[in-house]
Amino acid sequence: MAVPGLERDGNSFIPDAIQAGAAAIVTETPTAVAGDVAIIRAPSARSALADLSAAFWGHPSRKLTLIGVTGTDGKTSTTQIIGSILSAAGHSVGWLSTAGIRVGEHTRPNALDHTTPEAPAVQEVLAEMVDAGVRTAVLEVSSHALALERVRGCAFDIGVFTNLSPEHINFHGTLEAYRDAKATLMSMLGSQKGGLSPYAAINLDDPSSDAMVAASGAPVKTFGIDCDADFNATDIKLSISGSSFRVRSPCGEFEVESQLLGRFNVSNWLAAITATSGLDVSPGQVQEAARSLRPVRGRMERVDEGQPFMVVVDFAHTPQALETALRTLRPHSEGRVLTLFGQAGGRDPANRPAMGALASRLSDYFLITLDDPIHENPESIAEEIRAGAVAAGATQGRDFDIQLDRRSAVRQLIEMARHGDVVLLAGKGHEQRMLVGNQKIPWDDAVEARAAIRDRR
């Protein structure tokens, strides 16, 4: 399959594929090759890749109840909350998300380098679920996957929209194009299969909800905290040990007590409750799931080694996510909020000064550090973040500093922490590698934090 890529053109690898034994080549462009090899001309190589992948694996999504979750933030947590609810309700469930792949009772890391991998990998994982007896699958769906047709050929039954904020604008071009890519998932909700009528679960609190509703090819169920929706959360109580709230829904009213921190996770719970509302799930099973589900790896994950201050690892890597994390943690600090973050290479440059400004307003002190620079200059990324912090009134050396050695930065903040402080390590979350150039260097924020706390003793 000769797919034109963002960095390299698949057509340049045709001779290698033929030498390796390829019997046919699918390409968008006329190609002359030597030997007895079939050339198939397709209007879109990506569309053909997705269609052929689904056919090769026997169209597994047609044999599953398939739930797709999209949005800027909250996709991974919502995916795993849905999985927890369905498990409590006795469903055989699987998921494919940023943080991992679950097939029945077995979970493994997502080593495919994308939130939603290319179509062949998506279809292979879904086929693995079918073979394992899974009947309900949850797929975290990125905007890249929708724009690049990685989930073409997936028969979605339920689409979930969490929220939207500026992200990946360097890829999509405009916020509107990014929003429209997300809305593609809603337009993919098609005909009934297996007795389930498709529906969308949409966050009415988000300004982009109108676009999602308009795009939906199926009936819509709404959820929200601030807006009057089909599924609402009231009487919200937030603490350092989690949250409690009351759900008002067409299924009745019931209390939920969760170990997940923050108001944003209340919204994620509402998304999951709405998504599973048509799947024979009772309020009692939702409550059971909430009692048992521990914080998702790398999402407001506390690192507790008995130290007199709080250390939290979170995947916050966008301005909205960083602001949410800092506002969530501030009420739980008896002293200062100390923050560590960077920005990955190849992402929206406009987010860098924005995050510097946010950190300067919402942290007492912060360090700008390394976070997947890939092929960009780490010093240049740090400078763009620094400029935003200075423009917001912060002074380097007093309010923040730059330490591009992330291990040293983690240790510096933990050495600085006093009784009652909160230390937020943001950006890497569950990830267990650092992307520097073409290298994947082993890295884990939680592991490094534990080591630093122990050494401090």
C-alpha positions as CSV (number, residue, x, y, z in Angstrom):
1,M,0.0,0.0,0.0
2,A,1.8,3.2,-1.2
3,V,0.4,5.8,1.1
4,P,1.6,9.4,0.8
5,G,2.8,10.3,4.2
6,L,3.3,13.6,6.1
7,E,7.1,13.1,5.9
8,R,7.7,10.4,3.3
9,D,5.9,9.1,0.3
10,G,5.0,5.4,0.3
11,N,5.6,5.2,-3.4
12,S,9.4,5.5,-2.8
13,F,9.3,2.1,-1.0
14,I,7.6,0.2,-3.9
15,P,10.9,-1.4,-5.1
16,D,11.6,-2.6,-1.6
17,A,8.1,-4.1,-1.3
18,I,8.4,-5.9,-4.6
19,Q,11.8,-7.3,-3.5
20,A,10.2,-8.5,-0.3
21,G,7.7,-10.4,-2.2
22,A,4.7,-8.1,-2.6
23,A,2.1,-9.6,-5.0
24,A,0.2,-6.3,-5.6
25,I,0.7,-2.6,-5.1
26,V,-2.1,-0.2,-4.4
27,T,-1.2,3.4,-5.3
28,E,-2.8,6.8,-6.2
29,T,-0.3,7.5,-9.0
30,P,0.5,5.6,-12.2
31,T,3.5,3.4,-11.5
32,A,5.6,1.2,-13.8
33,V,7.3,-1.7,-12.2
34,A,9.4,-4.6,-13.3
35,G,8.2,-8.1,-12.8
36,D,4.9,-9.9,-12.5
37,V,3.3,-7.5,-9.9
38,A,-0.3,-6.2,-10.1
39,I,-0.7,-2.5,-9.8
40,I,-4.1,-1.3,-8.4
41,R,-4.8,2.4,-9.0
42,A,-7.0,3.9,-6.2
43,P,-8.4,7.5,-5.9
44,S,-7.3,7.5,-2.2
45,A,-4.6,5.1,-0.9
46,R,-5.7,5.8,2.7
47,S,-9.3,4.9,1.9
48,A,-8.2,1.8,0.2
49,L,-5.9,0.9,3.1
50,A,-8.8,1.2,5.5
51,D,-11.2,-0.7,3.4
52,L,-8.8,-3.5,2.6
53,S,-7.8,-3.8,6.3
54,A,-11.4,-4.1,7.4
55,A,-12.0,-6.8,4.8
56,F,-8.8,-8.7,5.5
57,W,-9.7,-9.0,9.2
58,G,-13.3,-10.0,8.4
59,H,-15.0,-6.6,9.3
60,P,-14.6,-7.2,13.1
61,S,-16.5,-4.0,14.1
62,R,-19.7,-5.5,12.6
63,K,-19.5,-8.2,15.2
64,L,-19.0,-5.9,18.1
65,T,-20.9,-3.1,19.9
66,L,-18.4,-0.4,19.1
67,I,-18.1,2.9,21.1
68,G,-15.9,5.7,19.9
69,V,-14.7,8.5,22.2
70,T,-13.3,11.7,20.8
71,G,-12.4,15.2,22.2
72,T,-9.3,17.2,23.1
73,D,-9.1,16.0,26.7
74,G,-10.6,13.2,28.8
75,K,-10.7,10.6,26.1
76,T,-8.5,8.0,27.9
77,S,-10.3,8.5,31.3
78,T,-13.7,8.3,29.7
79,T,-12.7,5.2,27.7
80,Q,-11.6,3.4,30.9
81,I,-14.6,4.6,32.9
82,I,-16.9,3.2,30.2
83,G,-15.0,-0.1,30.4
84,S,-15.3,-0.2,34.1
85,I,-19.1,0.4,34.0
86,L,-19.6,-2.3,31.3
87,S,-17.4,-4.8,33.3
88,A,-19.5,-4.1,36.4
89,A,-22.6,-4.8,34.3
90,G,-21.2,-8.2,33.2
91,H,-20.2,-7.2,29.6
92,S,-17.1,-8.8,28.0
93,V,-15.3,-5.6,27.1
94,G,-12.2,-4.4,25.4
95,W,-10.6,-1.1,24.6
96,L,-7.9,0.6,22.6
97,S,-6.7,3.8,24.1
98,T,-3.6,6.0,24.5
99,A,-2.8,4.3,27.8
100,G,-3.3,0.7,26.9
101,I,-5.1,-2.1,25.0
102,R,-7.5,-4.4,26.9
103,V,-8.8,-7.6,25.4
104,G,-11.2,-9.4,27.7
105,E,-9.3,-9.9,31.0
106,H,-5.9,-9.0,29.6
107,T,-4.4,-5.5,29.4
108,R,-1.1,-4.4,27.7
109,P,0.6,-1.1,26.9
110,N,-0.3,0.6,23.7
111,A,3.0,0.3,21.9
112,L,1.6,1.5,18.5
113,D,2.8,5.1,18.9
114,H,-0.5,6.7,18.3
115,T,-3.7,7.2,20.3
116,T,-5.5,5.6,17.4
117,P,-3.1,3.6,15.2
118,E,-3.2,3.1,11.4
119,A,-6.2,1.1,10.0
120,P,-4.4,-2.3,9.8
121,A,-3.6,-2.1,13.5
122,V,-7.1,-0.9,14.5
123,Q,-8.7,-3.8,12.6
124,E,-6.3,-6.3,13.9
125,V,-7.0,-5.3,17.5
126,L,-10.7,-5.4,16.9
127,A,-10.4,-8.9,15.3
128,E,-8.4,-10.0,18.4
129,M,-11.2,-8.8,20.6
130,V,-13.8,-10.8,18.5
131,D,-11.7,-13.9,18.7
132,A,-11.4,-13.5,22.5
133,G,-15.2,-13.3,22.9
134,V,-15.4,-9.6,23.5
135,R,-18.8,-8.2,22.6
136,T,-18.3,-4.5,23.4
137,A,-15.3,-2.5,22.4
138,V,-14.3,1.1,23.2
139,L,-12.0,2.9,20.8
140,E,-10.3,6.2,21.6
141,V,-10.5,8.2,18.4
142,S,-8.1,11.1,17.7
143,S,-8.7,13.9,15.2
144,H,-5.7,12.6,13.2
145,A,-7.3,9.2,12.9
146,L,-10.5,10.7,11.7
147,A,-8.8,13.1,9.2
148,L,-6.5,10.3,7.9
149,E,-9.3,7.7,7.7
150,R,-7.7,5.3,10.2
151,V,-11.1,4.3,11.5
152,R,-12.8,4.1,8.1
153,G,-14.5,0.8,7.9
154,C,-15.4,0.8,11.7
155,A,-19.1,0.4,12.3
156,F,-19.6,2.7,15.3
157,D,-22.8,2.2,17.4
158,I,-22.1,5.0,20.0
159,G,-20.1,8.2,19.6
160,V,-18.9,10.2,22.6
161,F,-17.7,13.8,22.5
162,T,-15.9,15.1,25.6
163,N,-14.8,18.7,24.8
164,L,-12.8,20.8,22.4
165,S,-9.9,23.3,22.8
166,P,-7.2,24.4,20.4
167,E,-4.8,21.5,19.7
168,H,-3.2,20.0,16.6
169,I,-3.9,23.3,14.6
170,N,-0.5,22.8,13.0
171,F,-2.0,19.6,11.4
172,H,-5.6,20.7,10.8
173,G,-4.9,24.3,9.8
174,T,-7.8,25.9,11.8
175,L,-9.8,25.3,14.9
176,E,-12.8,24.8,12.7
177,A,-11.1,22.1,10.7
178,Y,-10.0,20.4,13.9
179,R,-13.6,20.6,15.2
180,D,-15.0,19.2,11.9
181,A,-12.5,16.3,12.1
182,K,-13.8,15.4,15.6
183,A,-17.4,15.8,14.3
184,T,-16.7,13.1,11.7
185,L,-17.1,10.5,14.3
186,M,-20.7,11.6,14.9
187,S,-21.4,11.4,11.2
188,M,-20.2,7.8,11.2
189,L,-23.0,6.6,13.4
190,G,-24.9,4.5,11.0
191,S,-27.6,1.8,10.8
192,Q,-28.7,-0.5,13.5
193,K,-26.8,-3.7,14.1
194,G,-27.4,-6.4,16.6
195,G,-30.6,-4.9,18.0
196,L,-28.9,-1.6,19.1
197,S,-29.9,1.7,17.6
198,P,-26.9,4.0,17.4
199,Y,-26.7,7.2,19.4
200,A,-24.3,10.0,20.3
201,A,-23.4,11.2,23.8
202,I,-22.4,14.9,23.6
203,N,-21.1,17.3,26.2
204,L,-23.6,20.2,26.2
205,D,-21.3,22.3,28.3
206,D,-18.8,22.6,25.5
207,P,-19.4,25.4,22.9
208,S,-18.7,22.9,20.0
209,S,-21.6,20.7,21.1
210,D,-23.9,22.3,18.5
211,A,-21.5,21.3,15.7
212,M,-21.4,17.7,17.1
213,V,-25.2,17.5,17.3
214,A,-25.6,18.8,13.8
215,A,-23.1,16.3,12.5
216,S,-24.6,13.3,14.2
217,G,-26.2,10.7,12.0
218,A,-28.1,9.2,15.0
219,P,-30.2,10.4,17.9
220,V,-28.3,12.5,20.5
221,K,-28.2,12.1,24.3
222,T,-26.6,15.1,26.1
223,F,-24.8,15.5,29.3
224,G,-23.5,18.4,31.3
225,I,-22.8,20.1,34.6
226,D,-23.6,23.7,33.8
227,C,-26.2,23.2,31.1
228,D,-29.6,21.5,31.4
229,A,-29.0,18.2,29.7
230,D,-30.4,14.7,29.6
231,F,-27.8,13.6,32.1
232,N,-26.8,16.2,34.7
233,A,-24.5,16.2,37.8
234,T,-25.6,18.0,40.9
235,D,-24.5,18.3,44.5
236,I,-20.9,17.9,43.4
237,K,-18.4,17.5,46.3
238,L,-14.7,17.5,45.5
239,S,-11.9,16.3,47.9
240,I,-8.4,15.0,47.8
241,S,-9.7,11.5,47.8
242,G,-12.0,11.9,44.8
243,S,-15.5,13.2,44.2
244,S,-19.1,12.6,44.9
245,F,-22.1,13.8,42.9
246,R,-25.7,13.1,42.2
247,V,-26.8,12.1,38.7
248,R,-30.1,13.3,37.3
249,S,-31.0,11.2,34.3
250,P,-33.9,9.5,32.3
251,C,-32.9,6.4,34.3
252,G,-33.7,8.2,37.6
253,E,-31.5,9.9,40.2
254,F,-28.6,8.3,42.0
255,E,-25.4,9.1,43.9
256,V,-21.9,8.4,42.6
257,E,-18.8,8.3,44.7
258,S,-15.6,8.2,42.7
259,Q,-11.9,7.9,43.5
260,L,-11.0,10.1,40.5
261,L,-10.0,13.7,41.3
262,G,-11.5,16.9,39.9
263,R,-14.6,18.4,38.4
264,F,-13.4,17.4,35.0
265,N,-13.6,13.8,36.0
266,V,-17.2,14.3,37.0
267,S,-17.8,15.3,33.4
268,N,-16.0,12.2,32.3
269,W,-18.2,10.1,34.5
270,L,-21.3,11.8,32.9
271,A,-19.9,11.1,29.5
272,A,-19.5,7.4,30.3
273,I,-22.9,7.1,32.1
274,T,-24.5,8.6,29.0
275,A,-22.6,6.4,26.6
276,T,-23.6,3.2,28.4
277,S,-27.2,4.2,29.1
278,G,-28.5,2.1,26.2
279,L,-26.5,-1.0,27.1
280,D,-28.6,-2.5,30.0
281,V,-26.6,-0.8,32.7
282,S,-28.2,-0.1,36.1
283,P,-27.5,2.8,38.5
284,G,-26.2,0.2,41.0
285,Q,-23.7,-1.1,38.5
286,V,-22.5,2.5,37.8
287,Q,-22.0,2.9,41.6
288,E,-20.1,-0.3,41.8
289,A,-17.8,0.7,39.0
290,A,-17.2,4.1,40.6
291,R,-16.3,2.5,44.0
292,S,-13.8,0.1,42.4
293,L,-12.2,2.2,39.6
294,R,-8.8,3.6,40.8
295,P,-7.3,6.7,39.2
296,V,-6.3,6.1,35.6
297,R,-2.5,5.7,35.1
298,G,-0.9,9.1,34.5
299,R,-4.2,11.0,35.0
300,M,-4.1,12.9,38.3
301,E,-2.1,9.9,39.6
302,R,-0.8,10.5,43.1
303,V,2.7,9.4,43.9
304,D,2.6,8.6,47.7
305,E,5.7,7.5,49.5
306,G,4.6,8.9,52.8
307,Q,6.1,12.3,52.1
308,P,4.5,15.4,53.8
309,F,3.5,17.0,50.4
310,M,1.5,15.8,47.5
311,V,3.0,14.7,44.2
312,V,0.7,14.3,41.2
313,V,1.6,13.0,37.7
314,D,-0.8,14.1,35.0
315,F,-0.9,13.9,31.2
316,A,-1.8,17.6,30.9
317,H,-0.1,18.7,27.7
318,T,-2.5,21.4,26.3
319,P,-3.3,24.8,27.8
320,Q,-6.8,23.7,28.8
321,A,-5.6,20.5,30.4
322,L,-2.8,22.3,32.3
323,E,-5.2,24.9,33.6
324,T,-7.7,22.3,34.6
325,A,-5.0,20.3,36.5
326,L,-3.7,23.4,38.3
327,R,-7.2,24.6,39.3
328,T,-8.1,21.2,40.5
329,L,-5.0,20.9,42.7
330,R,-4.9,24.4,44.1
331,P,-7.7,23.9,46.7
332,H,-5.8,20.8,48.0
333,S,-2.6,22.8,48.7
334,E,-1.9,24.0,52.2
335,G,1.2,25.8,50.8
336,R,2.5,26.2,47.3
337,V,1.8,24.7,43.9
338,L,5.1,23.7,42.2
339,T,4.7,22.7,38.5
340,L,6.9,21.0,35.9
341,F,6.0,20.9,32.2
342,G,7.3,21.3,28.7
343,Q,5.8,21.0,25.2
344,A,6.3,18.3,22.6
345,G,7.9,19.1,19.3
346,G,5.7,19.2,16.2
347,R,2.7,20.5,18.1
348,D,1.1,23.9,18.0
349,P,3.6,26.6,18.7
350,A,0.9,28.9,19.9
351,N,0.3,26.6,22.9
352,R,3.8,27.2,24.2
353,P,3.5,30.9,25.4
354,A,-0.1,30.1,26.5
355,M,1.1,27.4,28.8
356,G,3.9,29.7,30.1
357,A,1.3,32.3,30.9
358,L,-1.0,29.8,32.6
359,A,1.8,28.4,34.7
360,S,2.8,31.9,35.8
361,R,-0.7,32.7,36.9
362,L,-1.6,29.4,38.6
363,S,1.7,28.1,40.0
364,D,3.8,29.6,42.8
365,Y,6.9,28.3,41.0
366,F,7.5,26.2,37.9
367,L,10.2,24.6,35.8
368,I,10.2,24.5,32.0
369,T,11.7,21.2,31.0
370,L,11.9,18.5,28.2
371,D,8.9,16.8,26.8
372,D,9.3,14.8,23.6
373,P,11.1,17.5,21.5
374,I,11.4,14.9,18.7
375,H,13.2,16.9,15.9
376,E,12.8,20.4,17.3
377,N,15.4,22.2,19.3
378,P,14.5,21.9,23.1
379,E,16.0,25.3,23.8
380,S,13.8,26.9,21.2
381,I,10.7,25.3,22.7
382,A,11.6,26.4,26.2
383,E,12.2,29.9,25.0
384,E,8.7,30.1,23.5
385,I,7.3,29.0,26.8
386,R,9.5,31.4,28.7
387,A,8.4,34.3,26.6
388,G,4.7,33.6,27.5
389,A,5.6,33.5,31.2
390,V,7.5,36.7,31.1
391,A,4.7,38.5,29.1
392,A,2.4,37.4,31.9
393,G,4.6,39.1,34.5
394,A,6.7,36.2,35.8
395,T,10.4,36.7,36.5
396,Q,12.9,34.0,35.6
397,G,15.0,33.0,38.6
398,R,12.3,34.0,41.0
399,D,9.0,32.6,39.7
400,F,10.3,30.0,37.3
401,D,13.4,28.6,35.7
402,I,14.4,26.3,32.8
403,Q,15.9,22.9,33.5
404,L,15.9,20.8,30.3
405,D,17.2,17.7,32.1
406,R,13.8,16.3,33.1
407,R,15.3,14.0,35.8
408,S,17.1,16.9,37.4
409,A,13.9,19.0,37.1
410,V,11.8,16.4,38.9
411,R,14.4,16.2,41.7
412,Q,14.7,19.9,42.0
413,L,11.0,20.4,42.6
414,I,10.8,17.5,45.0
415,E,13.8,18.9,46.9
416,M,12.0,22.3,47.1
417,A,8.7,21.0,48.3
418,R,7.7,21.7,51.9
419,H,5.0,20.4,54.1
420,G,1.5,21.0,52.5
421,D,2.9,21.8,49.0
422,V,1.6,20.2,45.8
423,V,4.0,19.2,43.1
424,L,2.5,18.7,39.6
425,L,4.5,16.8,37.0
426,A,2.6,17.5,33.8
427,G,2.8,16.4,30.2
428,K,4.1,12.8,30.2
429,G,1.4,11.1,32.3
430,H,1.3,7.3,31.6
431,E,4.0,7.5,28.9
432,Q,7.1,5.4,29.4
433,R,9.5,6.9,26.8
434,M,10.9,10.3,25.8
435,L,11.1,11.0,22.0
436,V,14.3,12.8,21.2
437,G,15.2,12.8,17.5
438,N,14.7,9.3,16.3
439,Q,15.3,7.8,19.7
440,K,12.8,6.4,22.2
441,I,14.5,6.9,25.6
442,P,13.0,5.1,28.6
443,W,11.2,7.5,30.8
444,D,8.4,7.4,33.5
445,D,7.5,10.5,35.6
446,A,6.0,8.4,38.4
447,V,9.1,6.2,38.7
448,E,11.4,9.2,38.7
449,A,9.2,10.9,41.3
450,R,9.3,7.9,43.6
451,A,13.1,7.7,43.3
452,A,13.5,11.4,44.1
453,I,11.2,11.2,47.1
454,R,13.1,8.2,48.5
455,D,16.5,9.8,47.9
456,R,15.3,13.0,49.6
457,R,14.8,11.0,52.8
